[in-house]
């Protein structure tokens, strides 16, 4: 059986407990370096592979310190504090002795409690009803996802007349792959830069920090299987070179799987 | 002139570049250990004091690995990557040789660009019109803030019949203090646990990770002075022991100063 391209991209060789080797994958190339979602997923993967890991991911923050160069990198994952049911992690990725990514994460054993979901998935046409965008993918990694835009597709005309910063889309891996914490992490980063949407102007932009909160455990992710997710992303403010993006990702059944935030550099 | 209690709480003695000593302050006591907002502000303060710092805070993520014990602690702040206009930081707080907090941050020199604010401050009664809550402060740190609730005050009756997770409030330091990055960081954490609001049930809860994105520079914060901020906080989902909180903080003039997110542990 062929390995899925996502699994190939996040594959790590363990050099020692907490120290792994990986390499960037041309199938996931972005304009400069690889798609940040896959890099974030790789940082999480180093934690998931760690023999001392306690529980499942609850929170992950990834800081993109520099663009990864194409080629080899090393990931270091360290449990800095282990409590009874929670564990705090520090992760870094290095290339040629330089730090290119830092991350922190919380893993925990979760138990059943009272619960409530406060935000509902937007009501939009089905993926089949919306169809694939006609626009060719501008970068390689976009071909690794099937995205169906219900609102706020990438502008076709860059006329400086965007109306707002919102995008609503269906998304899944292409070809489909059973959802897990790593692929969900990457899916949190599929939204193109909000400044392009808001301005209808294509300016250089790149994520500098991204946080994911996981609202579902592995059993709930397994229940989603390779089904569609629906995502909504928008910005609160774009000012003096940085904007934020907040996004929600639900299963097709309407279960909120992740909330995610990022701060993004933009030019001009 | 007397030192403001907030400045006393975040005061650090530099032991070496990037290594500082501090101590918890009884004026900021929470149920267990100090108010997390002040601890987060202290982590940022260690960066602000660092002689090699480049630019101003753009993003900060703080992970509360364990409750701080009352007493002394050491803060270590390290610039892990310095680029032309951005700098990435790793911070940790230790007590008795154990890590109690980890943080990462981005500082940057910002320049004027095109901008847009996508979210407006809620329209509510003035702080004077709302008045102070009649409820006595349950913990010491609450007395350090003047909070006027426009929506979603702490429930007076714990009857299990909360309607939603939203709180809207005016807030400022008590006594007033000119706003800066450290006090804004602490203000991001003033919202009582969303699970109390949503459930109208008082269960044990504690923040485990918190992220702040700063949308304003020091000049814009100085322009706010010691004026009121308006904040809105709500949860997306509460499930199996953890909920998220997203919040916005605006100046009284309606300028979005910060967006903030946290993931919070709760019991039962």
Interface residues (C-beta under 8 A of the other chain):
Chain A: X58 X59 X61 X63 X65 X66 X80 X81 X83 X86 X88 X90 X92 X98 X99 X100 X102 X103 X104 X106 X108 X110 X111 X112 X113 X114 X115 X116 X117 X118 X119 X164 X165 X198 X199 X208 X209 X211 X213 X215 X216 X217 X234 X235 X236 X237 X238 X239 X240 X241 X242 X244 X246 X248 X256 X259 X261 X263 X265 X266 X267 X268
Chain B: X58 X59 X61 X63 X65 X66 X80 X81 X83 X86 X88 X90 X92 X98 X99 X100 X102 X103 X104 X106 X108 X110 X111 X112 X113 X114 X115 X116 X117 X118 X119 X164 X165 X198 X199 X208 X209 X211 X213 X215 X216 X217 X234 X235 X236 X237 X238 X239 X240 X241 X242 X244 X246 X248 X256 X259 X261 X263 X265 X266 X267 X268
